[in-house]
Amino acid sequence: MNSEQKKSFEDVHVVTREVEKEQPVIQKLRDSLGQVIIGQKYMIERLFVGLLCNHHILIEGVPGLAKTLAITTFARALGVQFQRIQFTPDLLPADLVGTLMYNPKTGEFNPKKGPLFAHIVLADEINRAPAKVQSALLEAMQERQITLGDTSYPLGALFMVLATQNPIEQGGTYPLPEAQMDRFMLKLKITYPDKGEELNILRRMAKTQADTTIQPVISPEDVFRLRRLVDRIYIDPKIEEYIVTLIDATRHPDRYGLDLSHYIRYGASPRATIYLTLAAKAFALLQGRGYTSPQDVKSIGMDVLRHRVIITYEAEADEKSSEDLLKTLFDTIEVP
């Protein structure tokens, strides 16, 4: 072992010890959410990943799966400013960002800030609003600022959009623009609870006034400290190469012996490479480790990539989804 390898080895142990010290903070948040949300471990864990990575999440599922309740409870447990926006076909951009109000006394226009000026924003049923509203949301998501008139107002360091949508085949919905889809770090697909979980849901929630109140359990300072720790999680160069290979395989599957080119219209962008690396590091932290493993990449990879691989009409005709193609890639690409 040379000196550089020895230093990296020692650094991993230092970071791992710090990760272990932070586990009670993470567990406190898990326990708090568990007081209201039954099951949905997958969704809650991914909400943690988005929070630690400082990026946005899109959650897709049929109505009634506690998507909205989970996000609301998540924001309450963090004790941050929270806004819920119900997206509808008649929503206007000003309903999100705000507007300039004329003051006849001063003869000036003063900003009236909209609900996007918050820490955590729930964009409920985001795919029910038309393109003009989606474009208004895009600046806030990407630039983390909102422009009213000639002035741009920065959003806080905790700004995070957690959007929900019904499956796209349901009536009365609009497909989200691909540019906006790419701004969501993760796209989650939520399924029904199992019988045991649903029985517990019945016993806890089948009341005229179910108790869903919780108190804040961690502070913004805790979140910022955990984010700095994510940046220090070790990732081996071989795993970095594995991530780049996976992304390249979505663009040029023939290079890896996969006959999928006729199914893929567009592969994942370089943003996917960054997000997959960052998400894998956050996922490792949540597992209590100071280093990233290939399994971390595979565990979180589908959520990072499912909305970034655009399939062809031929794939749709053959009933192949982006998830089917990605599963083939993950099963085929050699793991370091």
C-alpha atoms as a printed R data frame, in Angstrom:
    type eleno elety resid chain resno       x      y       z
1   ATOM     1    CA   MET     A     1   0.000  0.000   0.000
2   ATOM     2    CA   ASN     A     2   1.571  3.296  -1.124
3   ATOM     3    CA   SER     A     3   1.359  6.542   0.867
4   ATOM     4    CA   GLU     A     4  -1.586  7.943  -1.134
5   ATOM     5    CA   GLN     A     5  -3.617  4.734  -0.740
6   ATOM     6    CA   LYS     A     6  -2.803  4.670   2.978
7   ATOM     7    CA   LYS     A     7  -4.001  8.263   3.386
8   ATOM     8    CA   SER     A     8  -7.284  7.482   1.554
9   ATOM     9    CA   PHE     A     9  -7.749  4.408   3.761
10  ATOM    10    CA   GLU     A    10  -7.266  6.490   6.899
11  ATOM    11    CA   ASP     A    11  -9.606  9.218   5.597
12  ATOM    12    CA   VAL     A    12 -12.363  6.661   4.996
13  ATOM    13    CA   HIS     A    13 -12.098  5.518   8.618
14  ATOM    14    CA   VAL     A    14 -12.295  9.120   9.862
15  ATOM    15    CA   VAL     A    15 -15.363  9.845   7.722
16  ATOM    16    CA   THR     A    16 -16.985  6.543   8.743
17  ATOM    17    CA   ARG     A    17 -16.639  7.448  12.407
18  ATOM    18    CA   GLU     A    18 -18.269 10.815  11.732
19  ATOM    19    CA   VAL     A    19 -21.058  9.121   9.766
20  ATOM    20    CA   GLU     A    20 -21.674  6.773  12.703
21  ATOM    21    CA   LYS     A    21 -21.909  9.764  15.057
22  ATOM    22    CA   GLU     A    22 -24.613 11.299  12.865
23  ATOM    23    CA   GLN     A    23 -26.791  8.181  12.703
24  ATOM    24    CA   PRO     A    24 -28.823  9.161  15.846
25  ATOM    25    CA   VAL     A    25 -29.799 12.420  14.102
26  ATOM    26    CA   ILE     A    26 -30.990 10.534  11.019
27  ATOM    27    CA   GLN     A    27 -32.766  7.926  13.147
28  ATOM    28    CA   LYS     A    28 -34.540 10.686  15.072
29  ATOM    29    CA   LEU     A    29 -35.973 11.955  11.795
30  ATOM    30    CA   ARG     A    30 -36.946  8.437  10.719
31  ATOM    31    CA   ASP     A    31 -38.719  7.815  14.032
32  ATOM    32    CA   SER     A    32 -40.576 11.115  13.801
33  ATOM    33    CA   LEU     A    33 -41.905 10.320  10.325
34  ATOM    34    CA   GLY     A    34 -42.801  6.813  11.502
35  ATOM    35    CA   GLN     A    35 -45.244  8.330  13.995
36  ATOM    36    CA   VAL     A    36 -47.438  9.359  11.063
37  ATOM    37    CA   ILE     A    37 -46.340  7.410   7.987
38  ATOM    38    CA   ILE     A    38 -46.705  3.620   8.048
39  ATOM    39    CA   GLY     A    39 -44.452  1.742   5.649
40  ATOM    40    CA   GLN     A    40 -43.245  3.652   2.566
41  ATOM    41    CA   LYS     A    41 -39.620  3.079   3.621
42  ATOM    42    CA   TYR     A    42 -38.522  3.474   0.015
43  ATOM    43    CA   MET     A    43 -40.126  6.913  -0.359
44  ATOM    44    CA   ILE     A    44 -38.895  8.206   3.000
45  ATOM    45    CA   GLU     A    45 -35.328  7.062   2.347
46  ATOM    46    CA   ARG     A    46 -35.320  8.840  -1.018
47  ATOM    47    CA   LEU     A    47 -36.676 12.007   0.587
48  ATOM    48    CA   PHE     A    48 -33.623 11.867   2.851
49  ATOM    49    CA   VAL     A    49 -31.357 11.483  -0.192
50  ATOM    50    CA   GLY     A    50 -32.886 14.542  -1.867
51  ATOM    51    CA   LEU     A    51 -32.518 16.573   1.322
52  ATOM    52    CA   LEU     A    52 -28.879 15.570   1.818
53  ATOM    53    CA   CYS     A    53 -28.044 16.275  -1.836
54  ATOM    54    CA   ASN     A    54 -29.912 19.607  -1.946
55  ATOM    55    CA   HIS     A    55 -31.998 18.617  -4.991
56  ATOM    56    CA   HIS     A    56 -35.609 18.157  -6.056
57  ATOM    57    CA   ILE     A    57 -37.724 14.995  -6.196
58  ATOM    58    CA   LEU     A    58 -40.689 13.932  -8.342
59  ATOM    59    CA   ILE     A    59 -43.003 11.312  -6.821
60  ATOM    60    CA   GLU     A    60 -45.399  9.403  -9.040
61  ATOM    61    CA   GLY     A    61 -48.210  7.196  -7.818
62  ATOM    62    CA   VAL     A    62 -51.955  6.734  -7.896
63  ATOM    63    CA   PRO     A    63 -54.044  8.806  -5.455
64  ATOM    64    CA   GLY     A    64 -54.254  7.658  -1.847
65  ATOM    65    CA   LEU     A    65 -50.700  6.423  -1.258
66  ATOM    66    CA   ALA     A    66 -49.796  9.121   1.330
67  ATOM    67    CA   LYS     A    67 -47.519 11.069  -1.016
68  ATOM    68    CA   THR     A    68 -48.823 14.444   0.143
69  ATOM    69    CA   LEU     A    69 -48.998 13.367   3.792
70  ATOM    70    CA   ALA     A    70 -45.406 12.099   3.716
71  ATOM    71    CA   ILE     A    71 -44.074 15.370   2.269
72  ATOM    72    CA   THR     A    72 -46.085 17.506   4.697
73  ATOM    73    CA   THR     A    73 -44.893 15.432   7.648
74  ATOM    74    CA   PHE     A    74 -41.309 15.579   6.345
75  ATOM    75    CA   ALA     A    75 -41.397 19.393   6.267
76  ATOM    76    CA   ARG     A    76 -42.903 19.578   9.770
77  ATOM    77    CA   ALA     A    77 -40.196 17.307  11.163
78  ATOM    78    CA   LEU     A    78 -37.568 19.659   9.734
79  ATOM    79    CA   GLY     A    79 -39.297 22.705  11.174
80  ATOM    80    CA   VAL     A    80 -38.770 24.790   8.028
81  ATOM    81    CA   GLN     A    81 -41.053 27.106   6.091
82  ATOM    82    CA   PHE     A    82 -43.441 24.971   4.044
83  ATOM    83    CA   GLN     A    83 -45.840 25.800   1.227
84  ATOM    84    CA   ARG     A    84 -48.246 23.574  -0.638
85  ATOM    85    CA   ILE     A    85 -49.320 24.532  -4.157
86  ATOM    86    CA   GLN     A    86 -52.219 22.609  -5.681
87  ATOM    87    CA   PHE     A    87 -51.557 22.542  -9.423
88  ATOM    88    CA   THR     A    88 -54.661 22.920 -11.594
89  ATOM    89    CA   PRO     A    89 -55.243 23.622 -15.323
90  ATOM    90    CA   ASP     A    90 -56.188 27.265 -14.613
91  ATOM    91    CA   LEU     A    91 -53.081 28.051 -12.515
92  ATOM    92    CA   LEU     A    92 -51.081 31.110 -13.597
93  ATOM    93    CA   PRO     A    93 -47.312 31.731 -13.253
94  ATOM    94    CA   ALA     A    94 -48.007 34.622 -10.871
95  ATOM    95    CA   ASP     A    95 -49.790 32.172  -8.564
96  ATOM    96    CA   LEU     A    96 -46.365 30.579  -7.995
97  ATOM    97    CA   VAL     A    97 -43.799 33.348  -8.130
98  ATOM    98    CA   GLY     A    98 -45.881 36.349  -7.087
99  ATOM    99    CA   THR     A    99 -46.247 39.707  -8.791
100 ATOM   100    CA   LEU     A   100 -45.529 43.449  -8.532
101 ATOM   101    CA   MET     A   101 -48.230 45.489  -6.777
102 ATOM   102    CA   TYR     A   102 -48.634 49.196  -7.487
103 ATOM   103    CA   ASN     A   103 -48.574 51.446  -4.424
104 ATOM   104    CA   PRO     A   104 -50.507 54.646  -5.267
105 ATOM   105    CA   LYS     A   105 -49.050 56.482  -2.259
106 ATOM   106    CA   THR     A   106 -45.435 56.090  -3.322
107 ATOM   107    CA   GLY     A   107 -45.995 55.579  -7.038
108 ATOM   108    CA   GLU     A   108 -43.791 52.473  -6.871
109 ATOM   109    CA   PHE     A   109 -44.294 48.802  -7.620
110 ATOM   110    CA   ASN     A   110 -43.633 46.568  -4.610
111 ATOM   111    CA   PRO     A   111 -43.059 42.819  -4.842
112 ATOM   112    CA   LYS     A   112 -45.741 40.504  -3.495
113 ATOM   113    CA   LYS     A   113 -43.904 37.211  -3.186
114 ATOM   114    CA   GLY     A   114 -45.659 33.962  -4.097
115 ATOM   115    CA   PRO     A   115 -45.634 30.567  -2.354
116 ATOM   116    CA   LEU     A   116 -42.389 29.502  -4.053
117 ATOM   117    CA   PHE     A   117 -40.582 31.710  -1.550
118 ATOM   118    CA   ALA     A   118 -40.357 28.921   1.016
119 ATOM   119    CA   HIS     A   119 -37.919 26.221   2.096
120 ATOM   120    CA   ILE     A   120 -39.843 23.119   1.092
121 ATOM   121    CA   VAL     A   121 -42.475 23.472  -1.618
122 ATOM   122    CA   LEU     A   122 -45.003 20.722  -2.289
123 ATOM   123    CA   ALA     A   123 -46.086 20.937  -5.926
124 ATOM   124    CA   ASP     A   124 -49.127 18.705  -5.631
125 ATOM   125    CA   GLU     A   125 -50.263 17.023  -8.868
126 ATOM   126    CA   ILE     A   126 -47.687 18.992 -10.817
127 ATOM   127    CA   ASN     A   127 -48.693 17.425 -14.126
128 ATOM   128    CA   ARG     A   128 -52.145 19.047 -14.015
129 ATOM   129    CA   ALA     A   129 -50.805 22.532 -14.815
130 ATOM   130    CA   PRO     A   130 -49.981 23.720 -18.375
131 ATOM   131    CA   ALA     A   131 -46.534 24.456 -19.819
132 ATOM   132    CA   LYS     A   132 -46.505 28.182 -18.975
133 ATOM   133    CA   VAL     A   133 -46.746 27.382 -15.267
134 ATOM   134    CA   GLN     A   134 -44.089 24.672 -15.551
135 ATOM   135    CA   SER     A   135 -41.688 27.154 -17.137
136 ATOM   136    CA   ALA     A   136 -42.214 29.557 -14.235
137 ATOM   137    CA   LEU     A   137 -41.160 26.789 -11.870
138 ATOM   138    CA   LEU     A   138 -38.060 25.987 -13.933
139 ATOM   139    CA   GLU     A   139 -36.071 29.104 -12.984
140 ATOM   140    CA   ALA     A   140 -36.675 28.494  -9.290
141 ATOM   141    CA   MET     A   141 -35.616 24.849  -9.548
142 ATOM   142    CA   GLN     A   142 -32.483 25.397 -11.615
143 ATOM   143    CA   GLU     A   143 -31.245 28.877 -10.726
144 ATOM   144    CA   ARG     A   144 -32.662 28.924  -7.167
145 ATOM   145    CA   GLN     A   145 -33.928 32.419  -7.735
146 ATOM   146    CA   ILE     A   146 -37.153 34.111  -8.812
147 ATOM   147    CA   THR     A   147 -37.326 37.199 -11.002
148 ATOM   148    CA   LEU     A   148 -40.063 39.773 -10.429
149 ATOM   149    CA   GLY     A   149 -39.807 42.746 -12.766
150 ATOM   150    CA   ASP     A   150 -36.156 43.771 -13.005
151 ATOM   151    CA   THR     A   151 -35.085 42.161  -9.731
152 ATOM   152    CA   SER     A   152 -34.017 38.581  -9.036
153 ATOM   153    CA   TYR     A   153 -34.593 37.276  -5.525
154 ATOM   154    CA   PRO     A   154 -32.428 34.371  -4.319
155 ATOM   155    CA   LEU     A   155 -34.120 31.427  -2.651
156 ATOM   156    CA   GLY     A   156 -32.852 29.915   0.597
157 ATOM   157    CA   ALA     A   157 -30.227 27.189   0.907
158 ATOM   158    CA   LEU     A   158 -32.955 24.770   2.020
159 ATOM   159    CA   PHE     A   159 -35.159 25.391  -1.029
160 ATOM   160    CA   MET     A   160 -36.452 22.068  -2.296
161 ATOM   161    CA   VAL     A   161 -39.323 21.176  -4.630
162 ATOM   162    CA   LEU     A   162 -41.103 17.930  -3.797
163 ATOM   163    CA   ALA     A   163 -43.587 17.307  -6.576
164 ATOM   164    CA   THR     A   164 -46.270 14.651  -6.884
165 ATOM   165    CA   GLN     A   165 -48.031 13.487  -9.990
166 ATOM   166    CA   ASN     A   166 -50.583 10.936 -11.039
167 ATOM   167    CA   PRO     A   167 -49.460  8.429 -13.664
168 ATOM   168    CA   ILE     A   168 -49.315 10.107 -17.054
169 ATOM   169    CA   GLU     A   169 -51.981  7.877 -18.621
170 ATOM   170    CA   GLN     A   170 -54.697  9.317 -16.372
171 ATOM   171    CA   GLY     A   171 -56.995 11.911 -17.905
172 ATOM   172    CA   GLY     A   172 -56.555 15.644 -17.462
173 ATOM   173    CA   THR     A   173 -52.767 15.664 -17.167
174 ATOM   174    CA   TYR     A   174 -49.941 17.297 -19.146
175 ATOM   175    CA   PRO     A   175 -46.576 15.627 -19.796
176 ATOM   176    CA   LEU     A   176 -43.829 17.553 -18.025
177 ATOM   177    CA   PRO     A   177 -41.251 19.141 -20.363
178 ATOM   178    CA   GLU     A   178 -38.105 17.039 -20.651
179 ATOM   179    CA   ALA     A   179 -35.961 20.005 -19.548
180 ATOM   180    CA   GLN     A   180 -37.936 20.224 -16.323
181 ATOM   181    CA   MET     A   181 -37.903 16.456 -15.755
182 ATOM   182    CA   ASP     A   182 -34.108 16.591 -15.928
183 ATOM   183    CA   ARG     A   183 -34.060 19.084 -13.031
184 ATOM   184    CA   PHE     A   184 -35.538 16.499 -10.688
185 ATOM   185    CA   MET     A   185 -32.699 14.522  -9.173
186 ATOM   186    CA   LEU     A   186 -34.931 11.526  -8.452
187 ATOM   187    CA   LYS     A   187 -38.184 10.255  -9.860
188 ATOM   188    CA   LEU     A   188 -39.871  7.823  -7.493
189 ATOM   189    CA   LYS     A   189 -42.598  5.344  -8.337
190 ATOM   190    CA   ILE     A   190 -44.748  4.561  -5.311
191 ATOM   191    CA   THR     A   191 -46.714  1.332  -5.078
192 ATOM   192    CA   TYR     A   192 -49.420 -0.004  -2.769
193 ATOM   193    CA   PRO     A   193 -48.558 -1.074   0.806
194 ATOM   194    CA   ASP     A   194 -48.580 -4.764   1.712
195 ATOM   195    CA   LYS     A   195 -51.448 -6.278   3.720
196 ATOM   196    CA   GLY     A   196 -49.694 -5.942   7.079
197 ATOM   197    CA   GLU     A   197 -48.898 -2.275   6.522
198 ATOM   198    CA   GLU     A   198 -52.409 -1.566   5.317
199 ATOM   199    CA   LEU     A   199 -53.869 -3.156   8.423
200 ATOM   200    CA   ASN     A   200 -51.710 -0.835  10.547
201 ATOM   201    CA   ILE     A   201 -52.836  2.116   8.410
202 ATOM   202    CA   LEU     A   202 -56.449  1.155   9.058
203 ATOM   203    CA   ARG     A   203 -55.947  0.966  12.818
204 ATOM   204    CA   ARG     A   204 -54.124  4.285  13.032
205 ATOM   205    CA   MET     A   205 -55.901  6.405  10.437
206 ATOM   206    CA   ALA     A   206 -59.508  5.144  10.301
207 ATOM   207    CA   LYS     A   207 -60.695  7.874  12.653
208 ATOM   208    CA   THR     A   208 -62.662 11.077  12.221
209 ATOM   209    CA   GLN     A   209 -59.633 12.994  13.555
210 ATOM   210    CA   ALA     A   210 -56.414 11.044  13.043
211 ATOM   211    CA   ASP     A   211 -53.418 12.581  14.819
212 ATOM   212    CA   THR     A   212 -50.810 13.613  12.247
213 ATOM   213    CA   THR     A   213 -49.092 16.347  14.273
214 ATOM   214    CA   ILE     A   214 -45.369 16.074  14.984
215 ATOM   215    CA   GLN     A   215 -42.751 18.445  16.322
216 ATOM   216    CA   PRO     A   216 -39.520 19.503  14.569
217 ATOM   217    CA   VAL     A   217 -36.723 17.093  15.462
218 ATOM   218    CA   ILE     A   218 -33.699 18.394  13.552
219 ATOM   219    CA   SER     A   219 -32.501 21.892  12.693
220 ATOM   220    CA   PRO     A   220 -31.245 23.467   9.454
221 ATOM   221    CA   GLU     A   221 -27.753 23.385  10.971
222 ATOM   222    CA   ASP     A   222 -28.063 19.583  11.229
223 ATOM   223    CA   VAL     A   223 -28.993 19.423   7.542
224 ATOM   224    CA   PHE     A   224 -26.065 21.619   6.463
225 ATOM   225    CA   ARG     A   225 -23.658 19.525   8.560
226 ATOM   226    CA   LEU     A   226 -24.946 16.305   6.972
227 ATOM   227    CA   ARG     A   227 -24.612 17.823   3.495
228 ATOM   228    CA   ARG     A   228 -20.976 18.689   4.144
229 ATOM   229    CA   LEU     A   229 -20.461 15.108   5.280
230 ATOM   230    CA   VAL     A   230 -21.977 13.767   2.036
231 ATOM   231    CA   ASP     A   231 -19.276 15.629   0.105
232 ATOM   232    CA   ARG     A   232 -16.624 13.786   2.123
233 ATOM   233    CA   ILE     A   233 -17.986 10.277   1.493
234 ATOM   234    CA   TYR     A   234 -15.275  8.330  -0.307
235 ATOM   235    CA   ILE     A   235 -15.922  6.993  -3.791
236 ATOM   236    CA   ASP     A   236 -13.328  4.755  -5.408
237 ATOM   237    CA   PRO     A   237 -12.092  5.676  -8.914
238 ATOM   238    CA   LYS     A   238 -13.341  2.286 -10.166
239 ATOM   239    CA   ILE     A   239 -16.859  3.122  -8.998
240 ATOM   240    CA   GLU     A   240 -16.606  6.518 -10.689
241 ATOM   241    CA   GLU     A   241 -15.678  4.704 -13.909
242 ATOM   242    CA   TYR     A   242 -18.608  2.308 -13.354
243 ATOM   243    CA   ILE     A   243 -21.022  5.266 -13.108
244 ATOM   244    CA   VAL     A   244 -19.647  6.877 -16.271
245 ATOM   245    CA   THR     A   245 -19.899  3.517 -18.074
246 ATOM   246    CA   LEU     A   246 -23.557  3.134 -17.047
247 ATOM   247    CA   ILE     A   247 -24.397  6.605 -18.346
248 ATOM   248    CA   ASP     A   248 -22.477  6.029 -21.584
249 ATOM   249    CA   ALA     A   249 -24.338  2.747 -22.071
250 ATOM   250    CA   THR     A   250 -27.651  4.649 -22.107
251 ATOM   251    CA   ARG     A   251 -26.343  6.613 -25.110
252 ATOM   252    CA   HIS     A   252 -24.337  3.931 -26.930
253 ATOM   253    CA   PRO     A   253 -25.616  0.507 -25.795
254 ATOM   254    CA   ASP     A   254 -24.050 -1.176 -28.843
255 ATOM   255    CA   ARG     A   255 -20.579 -0.447 -27.402
256 ATOM   256    CA   TYR     A   256 -21.378 -2.859 -24.603
257 ATOM   257    CA   GLY     A   257 -22.886 -5.636 -26.676
258 ATOM   258    CA   LEU     A   258 -26.482 -4.555 -26.065
259 ATOM   259    CA   ASP     A   259 -28.957 -4.472 -28.938
260 ATOM   260    CA   LEU     A   260 -30.994 -1.581 -27.519
261 ATOM   261    CA   SER     A   261 -30.126  1.378 -29.776
262 ATOM   262    CA   HIS     A   262 -33.452  1.131 -31.624
263 ATOM   263    CA   TYR     A   263 -35.270  1.468 -28.289
264 ATOM   264    CA   ILE     A   264 -33.420  4.530 -26.949
265 ATOM   265    CA   ARG     A   265 -34.113  7.933 -28.474
266 ATOM   266    CA   TYR     A   266 -31.977  9.929 -26.028
267 ATOM   267    CA   GLY     A   267 -29.660  8.703 -23.303
268 ATOM   268    CA   ALA     A   268 -28.928 10.306 -19.951
269 ATOM   269    CA   SER     A   269 -27.186 13.695 -19.809
270 ATOM   270    CA   PRO     A   270 -23.982 14.577 -17.895
271 ATOM   271    CA   ARG     A   271 -26.284 15.911 -15.182
272 ATOM   272    CA   ALA     A   272 -27.269 12.277 -14.587
273 ATOM   273    CA   THR     A   273 -23.608 11.386 -13.982
274 ATOM   274    CA   ILE     A   274 -23.338 14.083 -11.322
275 ATOM   275    CA   TYR     A   275 -26.657 13.208  -9.689
276 ATOM   276    CA   LEU     A   276 -25.979  9.464  -9.629
277 ATOM   277    CA   THR     A   277 -22.603 10.017  -7.965
278 ATOM   278    CA   LEU     A   278 -24.028 12.409  -5.393
279 ATOM   279    CA   ALA     A   279 -27.074 10.240  -4.671
280 ATOM   280    CA   ALA     A   280 -24.915  7.132  -4.215
281 ATOM   281    CA   LYS     A   281 -22.776  8.984  -1.656
282 ATOM   282    CA   ALA     A   282 -25.861 10.177   0.248
283 ATOM   283    CA   PHE     A   283 -27.294  6.655   0.142
284 ATOM   284    CA   ALA     A   284 -24.046  5.314   1.625
285 ATOM   285    CA   LEU     A   285 -24.268  7.842   4.462
286 ATOM   286    CA   LEU     A   286 -27.823  6.701   5.236
287 ATOM   287    CA   GLN     A   287 -26.517  3.131   5.482
288 ATOM   288    CA   GLY     A   288 -23.944  4.292   8.043
289 ATOM   289    CA   ARG     A   289 -20.853  4.077   5.824
290 ATOM   290    CA   GLY     A   290 -18.169  6.594   4.928
291 ATOM   291    CA   TYR     A   291 -17.553  5.031   1.512
292 ATOM   292    CA   THR     A   292 -19.648  4.232  -1.563
293 ATOM   293    CA   SER     A   293 -20.188  0.700  -2.845
294 ATOM   294    CA   PRO     A   294 -21.361 -0.478  -6.292
295 ATOM   295    CA   GLN     A   295 -24.582 -1.626  -4.631
296 ATOM   296    CA   ASP     A   296 -25.297  1.972  -3.583
297 ATOM   297    CA   VAL     A   297 -25.118  2.947  -7.263
298 ATOM   298    CA   LYS     A   298 -27.434  0.117  -8.283
299 ATOM   299    CA   SER     A   299 -29.876  0.789  -5.419
300 ATOM   300    CA   ILE     A   300 -30.403  4.448  -6.281
301 ATOM   301    CA   GLY     A   301 -29.627  4.267 -10.007
302 ATOM   302    CA   MET     A   302 -33.142  3.528 -11.246
303 ATOM   303    CA   ASP     A   303 -34.543  6.565  -9.420
304 ATOM   304    CA   VAL     A   304 -31.897  8.843 -10.967
305 ATOM   305    CA   LEU     A   305 -32.187  7.490 -14.518
306 ATOM   306    CA   ARG     A   306 -35.763  6.333 -15.167
307 ATOM   307    CA   HIS     A   307 -36.911  9.797 -16.311
308 ATOM   308    CA   ARG     A   308 -33.721 10.638 -18.214
309 ATOM   309    CA   VAL     A   309 -33.699  7.797 -20.735
310 ATOM   310    CA   ILE     A   310 -36.155  8.721 -23.507
311 ATOM   311    CA   ILE     A   311 -37.473  5.718 -25.395
312 ATOM   312    CA   THR     A   312 -38.530  5.472 -29.060
313 ATOM   313    CA   TYR     A   313 -41.957  4.719 -30.520
314 ATOM   314    CA   GLU     A   314 -40.621  1.256 -31.351
315 ATOM   315    CA   ALA     A   315 -39.956  0.616 -27.665
316 ATOM   316    CA   GLU     A   316 -43.495  1.705 -26.821
317 ATOM   317    CA   ALA     A   317 -44.860 -0.586 -29.535
318 ATOM   318    CA   ASP     A   318 -42.889 -3.491 -28.059
319 ATOM   319    CA   GLU     A   319 -44.098 -2.504 -24.565
320 ATOM   320    CA   LYS     A   320 -40.596 -1.696 -23.372
321 ATOM   321    CA   SER     A   321 -40.238  1.015 -20.728
322 ATOM   322    CA   SER     A   322 -37.130  2.968 -19.781
323 ATOM   323    CA   GLU     A   323 -37.041  0.881 -16.599
324 ATOM   324    CA   ASP     A   324 -36.903 -2.344 -18.628
325 ATOM   325    CA   LEU     A   325 -33.944 -1.012 -20.612
326 ATOM   326    CA   LEU     A   326 -32.146  0.245 -17.505
327 ATOM   327    CA   LYS     A   327 -32.601 -3.085 -15.772
328 ATOM   328    CA   THR     A   328 -30.876 -4.740 -18.728
329 ATOM   329    CA   LEU     A   329 -28.013 -2.246 -18.446
330 ATOM   330    CA   PHE     A   330 -27.588 -2.779 -14.702
331 ATOM   331    CA   ASP     A   331 -27.651 -6.558 -15.187
332 ATOM   332    CA   THR     A   332 -25.148 -6.467 -18.053
333 ATOM   333    CA   ILE     A   333 -22.540 -3.812 -17.223
334 ATOM   334    CA   GLU     A   334 -19.716 -5.380 -15.232
335 ATOM   335    CA   VAL     A   335 -19.590 -4.294 -11.604
336 ATOM   336    CA   PRO     A   336 -16.115 -3.351 -10.252
